[in-house]
Amino acid sequence: MKNGILGTEKGGYDKKDVLMKIDAYMTLLMKIQKGTSSAEAKEDLIKIKNMPLKEVDENTEGFAKFDAEGYFSQMEYNIVAYFKQP
């Protein structure tokens, strides 16, 4: 991932699935900012983490797996860190 932009690769993750997962993380962050409970946020985070990501076939460009996984990890870190603030 260069400058916060997801790269592409043949046989990567389906772009629609990746964007749907990113949207789910962003929606959760907005809910947290509006005051959702940590229990509800944790429940939502588990659902998001379990969202399936299809791989496109080897001749089709998808989002680079390494970049997508790194982005998701950073989003999860930010969500967990939000609740660890004093």
Steps between C-alpha positions, in 0.01 A plus 500: 500500500658822387381830649183339636395372159421134452699344222366249253619158392374220281317249716459747787188562705177593326487879502130512591556278806794710618306824461202354685727399788663844509153657505404277794811610693425865428138457609619344826741788560214746455284301744783506753538876463127535567537307825420136432589265785824305494301175514302593189813620323678174582206302362502706180877468467477121517236503225717722283810285554299197387372662180614278213742627238480323166813467294469586133641259245866519410432697181296771670629800694387525859626692799838375619449258788796632700376859468140413590601292803730778618223758464254282691755446777552875532125560518463237773791650692338844484167365622652311792722797588195727516361298789833488683513879527468630857 
